[in-house]
């Protein structure tokens, strides 16, 4: 009897360590991708004087949630099988200001040499039937442990603030109605998604126009200094360019 108890304890202790190692790999993968995003964010802020990232949120499923999803998907209850078939255990969501920021950020992430893009779904250009818009990627990220390298899946979602607001509202409504949402409300949700998309496009157009005005102002306010015996004269570079074009 004592031997059986010792075996049970050793087995439980082994399972506990394996589960801890399993969950830590996903936590470290989130830390890794978060660091990469933070570096890009700081580079944009300091060098380009513009930050396309509004907000970053990470999420790690609980063991209970993982097991529940494994049951629903008929996935074998073993760590290797769960690791292979459930690819959203670790998730990161990034909110951007504009659609162009989403694709710009996505492109930079895909160029990271140690990141492998396993799946790419563009629900912005091809929205879901209910109106949902977002860019989804499944990434495989190497995590360097003390005795091994784990390649871990991380789900990344990139969307605008308007898209995120709509998705959050839609989730709350479906949760409240236990997924049996009245048809009228489903129609209104889809119309709201179209309105959110129109707002995104309008705000991006305004942003583009403001940048163009800023660029033109900078061109006309950039000056060069001319000297004569008594005076120092600042002349706009754009004015000199125009004078040169007219003389030619």
N, C-alpha and C positions, 0 to 999 in steps of 0.2 A: 504493500500500500504506500509506504514511504517513497519507494522508487517511482511509482506512478505519479505521485504528487510532484516529485522533483522534475520528472519529464514534462508534466503539464506546465509547471512554472517556467522551465527553460523554453518550451515552445511559445508560451505567451510572451516571454521576454524577447524572444527572437522576432515574433510578429510585431511587437511594439516598436522595436528598433527599425525594422524594415518599413513600417508605416510612417514612422517619423522621418526616415531618410527619404521616402517617397514624397511626402508633403514638403520637406525642406527643399527638394530639387525644384519644385514649382515656385516656392517662395523666392529662391535665389534667382530663378529665371525672370521673375517679375522685377526683382532688384536690378538685374542686368539690363533689361529693356528700359526700365525707368531711368537708369543712369544715362543710357544712350539718348533718350528723349530730352532729358534735362540738359545734356551737353549741346544738342542741337538748338534747344530753346535759348540757352545763354549766348551761343554764337550769334543767333539771329538778333538778339537784343543788343549786343555790344558792337557787332560789326555791321550788320545791315540796318540797325536802328528800327527794327520792326519785329514784332513777335507774332507768328501765325497761330501760336498755341494759347488758347484761353484757359483750359482746365485739363488736368489729368487725373484719372481715377482708376485704381487697380482693385481687383477682386480675386479672392482665392476660395474655391468651393470648400465646404466642410466635408469631412469623411462621410457624414450621414447623407449629404446631398450627392456626393459622388456615387455611393452605393445605390441610392434611389434611382439615379439616372442609369446606372448599369442594369438595374432590374428592368426599367422601362425600355431599354434598347436591347435587351436580351444579351448583354455582354457577360462573358464568363467572369465570375468574382475572383479574379486573380490580378495581382498588381501589373504583370506584363500585359495582360489583355486590356485592362482598364487604361493603361498608359497608351496603348495603341489606338483604341477605339473611342475614347472620350477625350476630345482635344480642346475642350474649353474649361478645364480645371482651373487654369490660370488665365485671367483676362485683364486687358488694359483698354480703357476707353479714353480717347483724346478728343476734346472739343476744339474746333478751329473757328476762326472768324468767317472764312469764306470758302466756297467750293474749290477755288484754285489752290488755297492753302492745303486742303485735304490731299490733293494729288501731288503737290510739291513735297509734302511731308512723307507721303507714301513712297514716292520715288527715292527720297533720301534714305529711308529705312531699308528699302529693297537693295540699295547699293552697299549696305554694310556687309563686309566680307564673311563675317561669322554668323550671319542670319540667313536661313533658308526659307523661302516662301513656299509653303506646301499648298496653300489654297488662296485664291483671290476672287472675291465676289463684289462686284460694283453694283450696289443697290441704289446708287445716285443716278447713274445713267439708265439703269434698268430697275425702277422701283418695284417693290413687292405689290401684289394686287390690292393690299389694304392701304397703300400709300407710303409705306415705310421706306426711308432713304438712309443709307449709311454705306461706308466702305468697310468691308470685312476682309481680314487676312488671318490665316493660320500660319504662324511662324514656328520654326524649329530652332531652338537656341541651345548652344552648348553650355553646360554648367559643370565647372571643374570642382569636383569633390576631392576629399583627401586621398581616396584610393581608386577613383574612377572618373570618367567623364560621362555625364548624363545628358542626352539630347532630349529636350523637353518641349512640348507643344505649348504655345501661348496664343490665345485668340486676341486679335487687336481689332477694335472698332474705331473708325475715325469719322466724325460727323460735325456738322455745324451746331451752333447753340440752338437754332430753331429746330433742327432735326432732333436734337437730344430732348428738347422740351416736348415735342410731339410724341416721341417714343416713350418718354416717361409717363405722359398723360394716358397714352393708349394702354400701357401696361397696367396702370392703376384701374382703368375702367374695366379691362378684361378680368382683373383679379376680383374686383367688386362684384361683377356679374357672374363669376365662376365660369368664364369663357362663353357664356350664353348671352352675348350682347345683342340688344334689339337691332333689327335691320336698319331702322332709321338712324340710330347712333353710329352704326358702321359707315353709313353713307356720309354722315356729317364728319366723322373722323377722316375719311378719305378727302373730303373737301378741305378740311383743315390742313391736311398734309400738302395739298396743292397750294394753299395760301402761304404756308410756311416756305415752300420752295420758291414761290413768287417773291416773297420778302427777301430770301437769300439772294436771289438774282438782282433785285432792286438795290439792296445794300452794297452788293459787289460792284454794280455799275457806278454808284455814288463814290465808292472807294477809289475806283479807277479814275473817275473824273477829278477827284480831289488830288490824287497823285500827279495827274497831268498838269493841273494848275500849279501845284507846288514845284514841279520840274521846270515849268516855264518861268515862274517867279525867280527860281534860283539862277536860271540862265540870264535873266535881265538884271539881277542884282549882283551877279559876279562882276567884279571890277578889276581893272589894272591901273597902276599908278604911273602917271606921266609927270616929268619934272621940267620946269624951265628955271630961269635964274631966280625968280622970286616966289613961284607958286608950286604947290603940289596938287595935281588934278587927278581925281578918280573918275575913270571913264568905264561904263559898262562894256564888258567883253562882247556882248551881243551887238551893241551899237557899232563896235569896230568891225565885226564880221559883216554886218549889213553894209557898212561903208566900203569894205573891201569888195563885196559882191557887186555893188553898184559901179564901182570904178572899173571892174572887169567887164 
